[in-house]
Amino acid sequence: MSSYSSIYLTAEHLAFRDSVARFVDEQIIPNINQWEEDGRLPPSLYKQAAELGLFGMGYPEELGGYEADPFYKVLSTIEIARAGSGGLLANLFTQDIAIPPLVLDKQHPLRESVCTAVLTGEQRAALAITEPSGGSDVANIQTRAKLDGDHYVINGSKTFITSGMDADWYTVAVRTGGGGAAGVSLILVPRDAPGFTRTPLKKMGWWCSDTATLYFDDCRVPVANRIGPENAGFPFIMQNFNSERLGLAAQAWGLANTVFEEALDWAQQRQTFGKPIIHHQVVRHKLTDMRARLDATRAYLFEVTWLIAENKAKPADLAQLKNQCTDLIEYIAPEAVQILGGAGYMRETKAERVFRETKVLSIGGGTREIMNELAARQHGWL
Ligand SMILES: Cc1cc2nc3c(=O)[nH]c(=O)nc-3n(C[C@H](O)[C@H](O)[C@H](O)COP(=O)(O)OP(=O)(O)OC[C@H]3O[C@@H](n4cnc5c(N)ncnc54)[C@H](O)[C@@H]3O)c2cc1C
């Protein structure tokens, strides 16, 4: 269980963190190595997570959710990260990047059935924005949806899509109008839509999270499946990115803290030259530097979480926080592997897995460069 405290955390927050910690200790940590090797999570895990309240936090009650400030999300992410697998977080919480636009569209005929099925862990949902031609320039997507009577006919492809093989529903960004952001719509596509196929991708890390390329070849979807008004998808996508970035920041901090703890424990046990390696000044100073940066970054993470809770956070805050946390893990993970020595290169340590998972965090959900660009523009520096 994590032991940090903060002026922002109430007794309710800490009680929730404890219940998540027990779930992680009992259900996840004993199995995660096998799930990573299997490349998937057991179907029962989604229902267990939903029952614990991990899926419903912050969603409307009528859809199976409950009121919860963003600290609940951050604390549970950090707690689950103690298993040392970002793939677990990416897979388990894909719906958090997929269904928020649908939740906002209160007139959508599938809103209640799909959101309820997803938030109870019965079904899964994915978000499909990125295309083979590029992910950073979201306003320039090429996948096109043309009206044909009461259907859209979709043609194009999406790639690097988390839960792309296994999802039941896909929130897909398509071009319904002219060029640029003003021509983008979101459409909810079921996995069995005619003309919709998928192929799996192999990757450096996040092994227990499936990633896929999606193909739409004259794929027919009812017009009623469109989320929000036609050509109004871009603001939904941008709003969505903000909560995704908070999740990725918390994930980066949690994983960095986990491998720090593993390295500290190792440094206290491992003996060289007749003493534990923490008694070598270089090693303990390395650990002190790591701890200082972890503590400073957590203060920033909680400060921005509080700004979100108060409705005061700007997209620049989320962009800068994401970079701060992903820079942190890119510094901490290699240092942890170094302290573990050869063991840090072996499959059984958390440091080995987290080391392979660092880069995805500064690429997914908007790259490090795009985060800086977004923040600089929002500050009005240009
Ligand atoms: C494991 C994984 C899971 C993912 N899951 C999903 C998902 O579920 N759904 C989804 O839609 N996408 C997903 N993505 C895609 C991810 O969001 C994109 O990879 C990311 O947005 C970058 O797009 P790209 O890979 O096409 O890189 P590009 O956009 O081609 O960029 C390549 C490089 O150029 C830099 N660059 C681009 N433009 C600029 C600029 N203006 N200024 C400076 N530098 C620039 C980028 O920072 C980057 O370093 C996932 C990616 C990975 C790796």
PDBQT file of the ligand as one rigid body, heavy atoms in Angstrom, charges set to zero:
ROOT
HETATM    1  C1  LIG A 401       0.924   1.884 -27.332  1.00  0.00    +0.000 C 
HETATM    2  C2  LIG A 401       0.166   2.992 -27.960  1.00  0.00    +0.000 A 
HETATM    3  C3  LIG A 401      -1.215   3.091 -27.749  1.00  0.00    +0.000 A 
HETATM    4  C4  LIG A 401      -1.948   4.086 -28.386  1.00  0.00    +0.000 A 
HETATM    5  N1  LIG A 401      -3.310   4.112 -28.216  1.00  0.00    +0.000 NA
HETATM    6  C5  LIG A 401      -4.054   4.960 -28.981  1.00  0.00    +0.000 A 
HETATM    7  C6  LIG A 401      -5.481   4.912 -28.937  1.00  0.00    +0.000 A 
HETATM    8  O1  LIG A 401      -6.068   4.159 -28.171  1.00  0.00    +0.000 OA
HETATM    9  N2  LIG A 401      -6.177   5.717 -29.772  1.00  0.00    +0.000 N 
HETATM   10  C7  LIG A 401      -5.561   6.587 -30.623  1.00  0.00    +0.000 A 
HETATM   11  O2  LIG A 401      -6.255   7.275 -31.352  1.00  0.00    +0.000 OA
HETATM   12  N3  LIG A 401      -4.215   6.673 -30.685  1.00  0.00    +0.000 NA
HETATM   13  C8  LIG A 401      -3.440   5.874 -29.884  1.00  0.00    +0.000 A 
HETATM   14  N4  LIG A 401      -2.073   5.938 -29.921  1.00  0.00    +0.000 N 
HETATM   15  C9  LIG A 401      -1.451   6.859 -30.870  1.00  0.00    +0.000 C 
HETATM   16  C10 LIG A 401      -0.761   8.061 -30.249  1.00  0.00    +0.000 C 
HETATM   17  O3  LIG A 401      -1.712   8.964 -29.751  1.00  0.00    +0.000 OA
HETATM   18  C11 LIG A 401       0.125   8.656 -31.357  1.00  0.00    +0.000 C 
HETATM   19  O4  LIG A 401       1.206   7.744 -31.559  1.00  0.00    +0.000 OA
HETATM   20  C12 LIG A 401       0.644  10.027 -31.012  1.00  0.00    +0.000 C 
HETATM   21  O5  LIG A 401      -0.399  10.976 -30.996  1.00  0.00    +0.000 OA
HETATM   22  C13 LIG A 401       1.691  10.491 -32.047  1.00  0.00    +0.000 C 
HETATM   23  O6  LIG A 401       1.253  10.304 -33.347  1.00  0.00    +0.000 OA
HETATM   24  P1  LIG A 401       2.207   9.550 -34.400  1.00  0.00    +0.000 P 
HETATM   25  O7  LIG A 401       2.694   8.308 -33.769  1.00  0.00    +0.000 OA
HETATM   26  O8  LIG A 401       1.498   9.442 -35.681  1.00  0.00    +0.000 OA
HETATM   27  O9  LIG A 401       3.470  10.505 -34.555  1.00  0.00    +0.000 OA
HETATM   28  P2  LIG A 401       3.564  11.752 -35.545  1.00  0.00    +0.000 P 
HETATM   29  O10 LIG A 401       2.393  12.635 -35.384  1.00  0.00    +0.000 OA
HETATM   30  O11 LIG A 401       3.891  11.249 -36.895  1.00  0.00    +0.000 OA
HETATM   31  O12 LIG A 401       4.851  12.481 -34.947  1.00  0.00    +0.000 OA
HETATM   32  C14 LIG A 401       6.174  11.936 -35.114  1.00  0.00    +0.000 C 
HETATM   33  C15 LIG A 401       7.165  12.817 -34.360  1.00  0.00    +0.000 C 
HETATM   34  O13 LIG A 401       7.118  14.158 -34.869  1.00  0.00    +0.000 OA
HETATM   35  C16 LIG A 401       6.883  15.070 -33.806  1.00  0.00    +0.000 C 
HETATM   36  N5  LIG A 401       6.054  16.176 -34.275  1.00  0.00    +0.000 N 
HETATM   37  C17 LIG A 401       4.910  16.100 -35.002  1.00  0.00    +0.000 A 
HETATM   38  N6  LIG A 401       4.409  17.316 -35.206  1.00  0.00    +0.000 NA
HETATM   39  C18 LIG A 401       5.233  18.193 -34.580  1.00  0.00    +0.000 A 
HETATM   40  C19 LIG A 401       5.237  19.608 -34.399  1.00  0.00    +0.000 A 
HETATM   41  N7  LIG A 401       4.264  20.400 -34.878  1.00  0.00    +0.000 N 
HETATM   42  N8  LIG A 401       6.260  20.171 -33.684  1.00  0.00    +0.000 NA
HETATM   43  C20 LIG A 401       7.239  19.392 -33.161  1.00  0.00    +0.000 A 
HETATM   44  N9  LIG A 401       7.289  18.046 -33.294  1.00  0.00    +0.000 NA
HETATM   45  C21 LIG A 401       6.288  17.459 -33.971  1.00  0.00    +0.000 A 
HETATM   46  C22 LIG A 401       6.150  14.256 -32.748  1.00  0.00    +0.000 C 
HETATM   47  O14 LIG A 401       6.260  14.866 -31.464  1.00  0.00    +0.000 OA
HETATM   48  C23 LIG A 401       6.861  12.934 -32.852  1.00  0.00    +0.000 C 
HETATM   49  O15 LIG A 401       8.053  12.987 -32.110  1.00  0.00    +0.000 OA
HETATM   50  C24 LIG A 401      -1.301   5.010 -29.241  1.00  0.00    +0.000 A 
HETATM   51  C25 LIG A 401       0.092   4.950 -29.402  1.00  0.00    +0.000 A 
HETATM   52  C26 LIG A 401       0.811   3.960 -28.790  1.00  0.00    +0.000 A 
HETATM   53  C27 LIG A 401       2.305   3.898 -29.023  1.00  0.00    +0.000 C 
ENDROOT
TORSDOF 0
